[in-house]
Amino acid sequence: MKEKFDVTGMTCSACSAHVEKSVSKLEGVASVNVNLLQNSMTVTFEDDVVNSNKIIQAVKSSGYGASLADGKKENASTQNIAAEEMKAMKLRLISSFCFLIPLFYISMGHMMGAPLPGILLGNENILIFALVQLFLTLPVLFINRKFFTVGFQALWHRSPNMDSLIALGSGASVLYSVFAIFAMAFYMGRGNLEHAHHYSMELYFESAAMILTLITVGKYMETRSKGKTSEAISKLMNLTPKMATVIRNNEETEIPVEEVHEGDILVVRPGHSIPVDGTLIEGFSAIDESALTGESIPVEKQVGDSVIGATVNKSGYFKMTATRVGKDTTLSQIISLVEEASASKAPIAKLADKVSGVFVPIVISIAIIAAIIWLIAGQTFAFALSIGIAVLVISCPCALGLATPTAIMVGTGKGAENGILIKSAESLEIAHQLDTVVLDKTGTLTEGKPTVTDIYPAKGVLKNPFLRLAASLESLSEHPLAEAVVQHAKANEIGFLEAKNLSATPGQGIEAEINGKIICGGNLKMMQQKNIDLGDYLEKGESLANEGKTPLYFAENNKFLGILALADTLKESSKDAVDAFHEMGIHVVMLTGDNQRTADAIAKKLGIGAIADVLPQDKEQEVRRLQESGKKVAMVGDGINDAPALTRADVGIAIGAGTDVAMESADIVLMKSDLLDAATAIQLSHATIRNIKQNLFWAFFYNTLGIPLAAGVFIPAFGLKLNPMFAAAAMSFSSVFVVGNALRLKLFRPEKHITKTNLNNPSNTQKEETTMKKVLKIEGMSCGHCTARVEKALNDMDGVSAQVSLDDKSATVALAKDISDEALIQTVTDAGYEVVDIQ
C-alpha cells in the first residue's frame, strides 16, 4: 500500500534524512521518500503490519509533524504551499529589519562617527546602551522563534539540523551578551567603571539579530526559488478544469469537476476544456492536446474515440461519457508521476544524504573544539565564543540538501513540458550513463501499419486504372495489406469498381470478378501457381523484397497487370533520432520479428545494427545479453508486448503512451509517438546530472573552505578572522546559489537534428525535392504540327512543363505540383490523340 503524508517542521536535508530514517525503522515499511521541497512524504508499506497512525507517530516522535495528505485538497495545497510560505517569510523578513536597522545603528554607528543620543553615550550610560540593544533584539528573537523551537526540539531528539546550528549560534551570542549586562551592573555597583566599560564592548546582540535576519533573507530567496522549481507541476494543475456540464434528468447542469462520476454524460462546447477522460458518444471535434502531448496540430475526434481531460475542444459540440474521473484521469496521473519523480532520490543524492546525517553533530563538535583551542591558546572567552559562533553559522547542510532535489525537480518538470514523463530520479540519473539503445521496430521506428510505397504498372497499363482495379479487388478483403491499398486509392481520389464472387487462396491471395473479368492479386506464389508470365517484373519484385518491402502482384484474366509495393514505413523523425543517439556516442540496435533481409534493409537506411527473427517473449533475453556484455541499455518500445524488455533494461522508455501514463514497465513515458523525445530525455539527463554535480561541488567546496576559515585556521598565517555576521551572509548565499544554479535547467532546449532524406523511397527523393517527371506514350501523332498541338495543350496546364518527341511518340512532362494521370490523359485526348501508357 502506498500513502502520501504532509510533513511539517523540516528545514534542511538533515531533517528529511532523520524523518526518513525514523519511518524506515518501522516493521512493514518497504520504502520511504521524503520531499523537502514539497514538505511531503510517500511511504510504501504492508497495511496488515503497520498503519498510517503508526507512521505519523514515528514522524512526531522524531520531532516533526505529520498528517495524511487530503486527496481532494492535495493538488491545491501543493500549489499554494510555496506562495503561503513566501508570504509568511516576507512578513518575518520585513519585521526583522524594522528592529535590526536601529539596533545595528546603535551598536555600530558610533564606531563610524554616526551621532547617537546623549543618553546612550558615556560610561555612566553604558547600562542603558546595553538594555536598548537587548530590547531591540528580543522582538527579532520572537519573530524568528521558529529557528529555536525547531532547532532545540531536533537537538532534544538527538537529530540536530540546520536550525539547531542557527539556534546555538545566535542563542550563545544573546546569552553571553546578557551575561555581559549582569557583569556591567555588578562592576558599576562597585564603582569599577573600567571593568564595566570592558564588558560594554562584549555585547553581541547585533550579531545574534543579524544572523537570524540574514538567514531569513536566505530562506526567503530560497523559498522564492523553490517555488519556481515546481512551476511545471503548477502549470499542469492549472490545466485542470474547475466546472463540468453534465446531463442529469435530461437537463444540462453545471457542477464542480470533483462531482463528476464515472458513467456521467457530459456536454462540451467549442472553446471549453474537456473536464475528465472519456469517450465521444455524439458529435465530432478537433481537440487541442498540445498542453499534455506537445502536439501542436489538433486531433480529429469522432464517435467512439477517446478524449483526455484538460485538453481543449477547438471546434464542434459533442457529448461524451466519463470513463476516468478524479485521480484516475490522465492529467492527475501525469501530475502524480511528476511529483513522485521530484520526491524520489537519485543514487548520486545518497552521498549528500549520508553526509547530511552526520554533518551537524560534526560541526557542533568542531565549534566546541575550536573555541577550546583558542581559549587554551590564551585568547579571551569573547574571542573564542565568536569563533564557535562563526563555525556554527557558516556551515551549511542546506546547500548539500538542496543540491540534488532542486535539480531533479526542475529536470523532471522540464521533461513534462516536453511531453517526457520521468517516473523516478534514479532513471533520470542512469540515462546519462547509457551506451546502448535498443529500439523495437514496429510502432517505434516505423508507423506501425503498412502503406503503399511504389506502383509499377505493366507495359501498356496505365497507373490509375491499374490502381482502381487493385483497390476494387482488395476492398473485399480485411487483410491489413488490402486495407493499405484501399486507403491509398481513396487518398488519391481513385473511384472503385464493383467486385463480386470473391475467392481466397490461403497463403497466396484473392481473386474476384470485376467488369466480367477475373482479377487476382497476391504474392509471387499465386502468380506462379496460375502460370502468369511476369517477364522483367519478376526481378523488380525481388528487388523490392530486398528493400524490406512486400510486393503484391495483380493479373487480369491471367495477364499480368503490375506490382504494388507495401511497407511499414519509417517515421519522419526516426533518422534524426538515430543520428542524435550516435552524436551522444550511443550504439543503436533494432529488434524485430521480421526476417533478416527486411531487418537489414531498414537498418541500412538508418545506419544501425539489427537483430531479426526475435519473438516478443525473446526481446527481454536480447536486452539481458547486451547487459551481460557490460552495456548500459535503454529499451524503447510501445509498452505492450515490449513490457518484459522494458522492465529488464536499465532504463525502459515507453513511446506513444499518451493515454496510458501509468505503465508499470517503463521508467520514462513519452507522450508523443516521436523517437526524438527519447534522445531529448537522454540529453535532459546529461544536463540534470551535470547540474547536480556542479551543485554538490559548490556545497562541498563552500563547507570545506568556510568551516576552517570560521574556526580561525588562517589567523596565524594570514590574520583572517570571520565575523559571525559575515558567516551568516555567506551561509545564506550558499543556499541561494545552489537553487539558482538548478533553475538554469529551465533554459534547457533539446538539440534538434533535421535531415532531408526520404528514407522510405530514396529513388524518389530528387523528384520530390524538385519536380515529378512522367513520360506519356501517345498514339496518333504523325508530323510536327501534331507534336506542337500536344505540347501546347500540356504546357497550358497549370504546373506542367512538357516536351514532345515525334520519334519516340512520347511526351515528357515535368510536374511542379501533384496532377493526376486522368487529367493528363484528358488533355491529350481533347487535343485529338490517345495516351496508351504513362511511365
GIPE-V377093 format. One record per helix or strand. SS is the DSSP state (alpha for helix, beta for strand). FROM is the first residue (numbers start at 1). LEN is the number of residues. If there is no record, write none. Layout:
((SS FROM LEN) (SS FROM LEN))
//
This chain:
((beta 2 7) (alpha 13 12) (beta 29 7) (beta 40 6) (alpha 52 10) (beta 65 4) (alpha 74 39) (alpha 118 3) (alpha 123 21) (alpha 145 12) (alpha 162 28) (alpha 193 8) (alpha 205 25) (alpha 231 8) (beta 243 6) (beta 251 6) (alpha 257 3) (beta 265 4) (beta 273 1) (beta 277 7) (beta 285 4) (alpha 290 4) (beta 299 3) (beta 306 2) (beta 312 4) (beta 318 7) (alpha 326 3) (alpha 330 14) (alpha 349 28) (alpha 381 14) (alpha 397 21) (beta 420 3) (alpha 425 9) (beta 436 5) (alpha 441 5) (beta 446 12) (alpha 463 12) (alpha 480 12) (beta 499 7) (beta 509 6) (beta 517 6) (alpha 524 6) (alpha 537 10) (beta 550 7) (beta 559 12) (alpha 574 10) (beta 587 5) (alpha 596 11) (beta 609 3) (alpha 616 13) (beta 633 5) (alpha 643 6) (beta 651 5) (beta 668 3) (alpha 676 36) (alpha 715 4) (alpha 724 24) (alpha 762 8) (beta 772 8) (alpha 784 12) (beta 800 6) (beta 810 6) (alpha 821 10) (beta 834 5))
//
